Structures are given as C-alpha cells and as structure tokens.
C-alpha cells in the first residue's frame, strides 16, 4: 500500500491506534451532518476493516490521514470506486476530517495528493466527487482542487432515505484538464 506525503500530511495505512479517534469522528453529529446516522464503535471498526481490505485488494482506497507535525490521526482521504447503485460510474475522491482539523486546508491538500495519485499512478481518465447539496464546505474543496459541476449531473442518492441528505451534487475533473499531476 503506497503512502502519500504532502507538505503537512501523511496519507498512510490504517493502524490499530486510529480506530478510537475514527470511532469518535463517526459518533460526532457535526462530522456526520452530511453523512447520515451516527455509527457505533462496532460499526466504525467494521468500516475501517472494510476500507483496509478494499485498499489491499485494489491498490487504492481510503488512507488514514495524519498530521506530520504532531503524528495525530485527523481523518481519512482517498479514492473509491463509485457504488453500482449510483446513477453514474467512476472513481470518487473524498475526505473526512476530525472537527479540530477543519479550516486548515487539510482536505484540499489531501484531495490534491489523491488526485495526483489517481491521474499519475492509476492513470484514471476522470475523477468524480459528490456530496449533499447542502454540504457547502466540501463543495468549496471540490472547486479549490479544480473540479467543476454541471447541475444536470446532480442526483438523488438511492441509498439514502427521503430527506435532506438525498439530493446530491456531482463534480468532475478529467485528466486532460490537468497540466501537471501536482495541482497548483
């Protein structure tokens, strides 16, 4: 499993010590605001195990996100294959950070590293990102990393019950629009 490094972050393999702060994130109503129900510790551990297994199987997926300055686990970032139940297909870039890591540019920095890996190593023709229509913070990250939205691509997530989390936006960035694999 490759590690990715940025100026401030290490995107690395998951460790046993990540499970507690990961579970705390998944039990935080603010972190889960655009994601749905809070997760129990058991559910959170199962998600971490699945992410690791998928990464090992595909060679890409969700990295644990660590601050290089402190060694602290601050979330996850990575690339994932879009689920078959979605109205579009491809590879999705995403991030989820602890509340204390919000507002420092970490999501943007991690997402750029993931895009560089996706285009430069995996040779992806395009990378997607989606979120709820009300998740303006994530949409701002998507724009900062050079992704664009066509409102005609917006969709209703079939895996989400009726409600405010069902309506989603889709952003895209094709490889041919990247002049380098290190975003500026």
ZISUL-V805179 format. One record per residue. SS is DSSP state (helix for helix, strand for strand, loop for the rest). OMEGA is omega in whole degrees, -180 to 180 (* if undefined). Layout:
SS:OMEGA
SS:OMEGA
This chain:
loop:-179
loop:171
loop:175
strand:178
strand:172
loop:178
loop:-174
loop:-170
strand:170
strand:174
strand:-168
strand:176
loop:178
loop:178
loop:176
loop:-179
loop:178
helix:-171
helix:-180
helix:178
helix:176
helix:178
helix:178
helix:177
helix:-176
helix:176
loop:-178
loop:-178
loop:179
loop:178
loop:-176
loop:-174
loop:-177
loop:-175
loop:-179
loop:-173
loop:172
loop:179
loop:172
loop:177
helix:-180
helix:178
helix:-180
helix:178
helix:180
helix:177
helix:179
helix:179
helix:179
helix:179
helix:-180
helix:-179
helix:179
helix:178
helix:180
helix:-178
helix:-174
helix:-175
loop:173
loop:-179
loop:-177
strand:173
strand:166
strand:-176
strand:-176
strand:172
strand:179
loop:-178
loop:-173
loop:-174
loop:-176
loop:171
strand:-179
strand:176
strand:179
strand:173
strand:179
strand:-179
strand:-179
strand:176
strand:179
loop:-180
loop:-178
loop:-178
loop:-178
loop:-179
loop:177
loop:-178
loop:177
loop:178
strand:-173
strand:172
strand:-179
strand:-178
strand:172
strand:-175
strand:172
loop:-179
helix:-179
helix:180
helix:180
loop:172
loop:-179
loop:-179
loop:-178
helix:-179
helix:179
helix:-179
helix:180
helix:-180
helix:178
helix:177
helix:179
helix:178
helix:179
helix:178
helix:-178
helix:-179
helix:-173
helix:-177
loop:-177
loop:-179
loop:-179
loop:178
loop:-176
strand:171
strand:-179
strand:170
strand:179
strand:176
strand:177
strand:-178
loop:-178
loop:-179
loop:-175
helix:179
helix:179
helix:177
helix:177
helix:177
helix:-180
helix:178
helix:-180
helix:-180
loop:172
loop:179
loop:179
strand:-178
strand:169
loop:-177
helix:177
helix:179
helix:180
loop:-171
strand:172
strand:-179
loop:-177
loop:-179
loop:-176
loop:177
loop:177
loop:179
loop:-173
loop:-179
loop:-175
loop:-177
strand:-174
strand:175
strand:180
strand:176
strand:-178
strand:167
strand:178
strand:-179
helix:-175
helix:176
helix:180
loop:178
loop:175
loop:177
loop:170
loop:-177
loop:178
loop:*
